[in-house]
Amino acid sequence: MINEIKKDAQERMHKSLESLSHAFGQIRTGKAHPSILGSVMVPYYGTDTSITQVANITVKDSRTLQVVAFERNMLGAVDKAIQSAGLNLNPTNLGELLLISMPALTEETRKGFTKQARSAAEDARVAVRNIRRDALGDLKKLVKDKEISEDEERRAVADVDKMTKDAEAQITKATDDKEKDLMAV
């Protein structure tokens, strides 16, 4: 019982950290990275589909992404989807592929992206705290139902608190790393 609760809390905290990592991947820095386009949805035969399922995205150089559609007739749709995704990116259509130059970040956009990163980190912290609250509630219910002793509950609470502190430390480290990356000129 206790191990199941702790394991569930650990898995959910890990998923929160993965979600934060994904959110940070969507925030662009001055460098080109394929994950920047991860949120772009392309209309593919009437269905919105992730760009990664209709095109190959590679890094040509430190400031340029290269996008090659799996089907040549999809290149125009991919081009429009990137432009309308709100990423402030303007692809250059070369007929067979798209080249996307990453514009240099101004101080204002860097600060805006830093705020966005901090917001994503705070969302992850809230998720981790909610997971902790759920686990502690489950443990209290087990004590109330006389399935575990109060000593077992205290040990389990200490373990859950340690998991929570570890997850929050990882969130803080990831946020600091992302902010350094954003503020590097």
C-alpha positions as CSV (number, residue, x, y, z in Angstrom):
1,M,0.0,0.0,0.0
2,I,2.6,2.6,1.1
3,N,5.0,1.6,-1.6
4,E,2.3,1.9,-4.2
5,I,1.4,5.4,-3.0
6,K,5.1,6.5,-3.0
7,K,5.7,4.9,-6.5
8,D,2.6,6.7,-7.9
9,A,3.8,10.0,-6.5
10,Q,7.3,9.4,-7.9
11,E,6.0,8.6,-11.4
12,R,3.7,11.6,-11.4
13,M,6.5,14.0,-10.2
14,H,8.7,12.6,-13.0
15,K,5.9,13.3,-15.5
16,S,5.7,16.9,-14.2
17,L,9.5,17.3,-14.7
18,E,9.2,15.9,-18.3
19,S,6.4,18.3,-19.0
20,L,8.5,21.2,-17.7
21,S,11.4,20.0,-20.0
22,H,9.0,19.9,-22.9
23,A,7.7,23.4,-22.1
24,F,11.3,24.7,-21.9
25,G,12.0,23.1,-25.3
26,Q,9.2,25.3,-26.8
27,I,10.9,28.5,-25.5
28,R,13.4,29.5,-28.1
29,T,16.8,30.8,-27.3
30,G,19.2,32.4,-29.8
31,K,20.2,28.9,-31.0
32,A,18.3,26.8,-33.5
33,H,16.8,23.6,-32.1
34,P,14.2,21.3,-33.6
35,S,12.0,21.3,-30.5
36,I,11.2,24.9,-31.1
37,L,8.8,23.8,-33.8
38,G,7.3,21.0,-31.6
39,S,4.0,22.8,-31.0
40,V,3.4,23.6,-34.7
41,M,0.3,21.8,-36.1
42,V,0.0,21.2,-39.8
43,P,-3.3,20.5,-41.6
44,Y,-2.7,17.1,-43.1
45,Y,-5.6,15.8,-45.2
46,G,-8.2,17.5,-43.0
47,T,-6.5,16.7,-39.6
48,D,-4.2,18.9,-37.6
49,T,-1.0,16.9,-37.2
50,S,2.3,17.6,-35.4
51,I,5.0,19.0,-37.8
52,T,7.3,16.1,-36.7
53,Q,4.9,13.6,-38.3
54,V,4.8,15.4,-41.7
55,A,8.4,16.8,-42.0
56,N,12.0,16.2,-41.0
57,I,13.5,19.0,-38.9
58,T,17.3,19.3,-38.7
59,V,19.7,21.9,-37.6
60,K,21.7,23.3,-40.5
61,D,23.9,25.6,-38.4
62,S,23.7,27.3,-35.0
63,R,21.0,29.7,-36.2
64,T,19.2,27.9,-39.0
65,L,16.7,25.1,-39.1
66,Q,16.1,23.0,-42.2
67,V,12.6,21.5,-42.7
68,V,12.0,18.8,-45.4
69,A,8.4,17.7,-45.8
70,F,7.9,13.9,-46.3
71,E,5.5,14.7,-49.1
72,R,6.6,17.5,-51.4
73,N,3.0,18.9,-51.8
74,M,2.9,19.5,-48.0
75,L,5.7,22.1,-48.1
76,G,3.3,25.0,-48.5
77,A,1.1,23.9,-45.7
78,V,4.1,23.4,-43.4
79,D,5.3,26.9,-44.4
80,K,1.9,28.5,-43.5
81,A,1.7,26.5,-40.2
82,I,5.1,27.7,-39.1
83,Q,4.3,31.3,-40.0
84,S,0.9,31.2,-38.2
85,A,2.2,29.4,-35.1
86,G,3.1,32.7,-33.3
87,L,6.8,31.9,-33.0
88,N,7.9,35.0,-35.0
89,L,9.7,32.7,-37.5
90,N,9.6,33.3,-41.3
91,P,10.7,30.3,-43.3
92,T,12.3,30.7,-46.7
93,N,10.8,28.2,-49.2
94,L,13.4,26.8,-51.5
95,G,11.0,24.5,-53.4
96,E,12.2,21.3,-51.9
97,L,12.9,22.4,-48.3
98,L,12.3,25.3,-45.9
99,L,15.1,27.2,-44.2
100,I,14.3,29.0,-41.0
101,S,16.7,31.6,-39.7
102,M,16.5,32.3,-36.0
103,P,16.4,36.0,-35.5
104,A,18.7,37.4,-32.8
105,L,16.9,37.9,-29.5
106,T,16.5,41.4,-28.2
107,E,16.8,42.2,-24.5
108,E,13.0,42.6,-24.3
109,T,12.3,39.3,-25.9
110,R,14.9,37.6,-23.7
111,K,13.1,39.0,-20.6
112,G,9.7,37.9,-22.0
113,F,11.0,34.3,-22.6
114,T,12.5,34.3,-19.1
115,K,9.1,35.2,-17.6
116,Q,7.6,32.4,-19.7
117,A,10.2,30.0,-18.3
118,R,9.5,31.1,-14.8
119,S,5.8,30.7,-15.3
120,A,6.3,27.1,-16.6
121,A,8.5,26.3,-13.6
122,E,5.9,27.6,-11.2
123,D,3.3,25.5,-12.9
124,A,5.6,22.5,-12.4
125,R,6.1,23.3,-8.7
126,V,2.4,23.6,-8.2
127,A,1.9,20.2,-9.9
128,V,4.5,18.6,-7.6
129,R,2.9,20.1,-4.5
130,N,-0.5,18.8,-5.6
131,I,1.0,15.4,-6.0
132,R,2.5,15.6,-2.5
133,R,-0.9,16.7,-1.1
134,D,-2.6,13.7,-2.8
135,A,0.0,11.2,-1.5
136,L,-0.3,12.6,2.0
137,G,-4.1,12.4,1.8
138,D,-3.9,8.8,0.7
139,L,-1.6,8.0,3.6
140,K,-3.9,9.7,6.1
141,K,-6.8,7.6,4.7
142,L,-4.8,4.4,5.3
143,V,-4.2,5.4,8.9
144,K,-7.8,6.3,9.4
145,D,-8.9,2.9,8.0
146,K,-6.3,1.3,10.3
147,E,-4.4,-0.3,7.4
148,I,-1.1,1.2,8.5
149,S,0.3,2.5,11.8
150,E,1.1,6.2,12.5
151,D,4.8,5.3,12.6
152,E,4.6,3.9,9.1
153,E,2.7,7.0,8.0
154,R,5.4,9.3,9.4
155,R,8.2,7.4,7.6
156,A,6.2,7.5,4.4
157,V,5.5,11.2,4.8
158,A,9.2,11.8,5.2
159,D,9.9,9.8,2.0
160,V,7.2,11.8,0.1
161,D,8.6,15.1,1.4
162,K,12.1,14.0,0.3
163,M,10.8,13.2,-3.2
164,T,9.1,16.6,-3.3
165,K,12.2,18.5,-2.3
166,D,14.3,16.6,-4.9
167,A,11.7,17.4,-7.6
168,E,11.6,21.1,-6.6
169,A,15.4,21.2,-6.7
170,Q,15.4,19.7,-10.2
171,I,12.9,22.3,-11.3
172,T,15.0,25.1,-9.8
173,K,18.1,23.8,-11.5
174,A,16.4,23.4,-14.9
175,T,14.9,26.9,-14.6
176,D,18.3,28.4,-13.7
177,D,19.9,26.6,-16.7
178,K,17.2,27.9,-19.1
179,E,17.5,31.4,-17.8
180,K,21.3,31.4,-18.3
181,D,20.8,30.0,-21.8
182,L,18.2,32.7,-22.6
183,M,20.3,35.6,-21.2
184,A,23.5,34.5,-22.9
185,V,24.3,36.8,-25.8
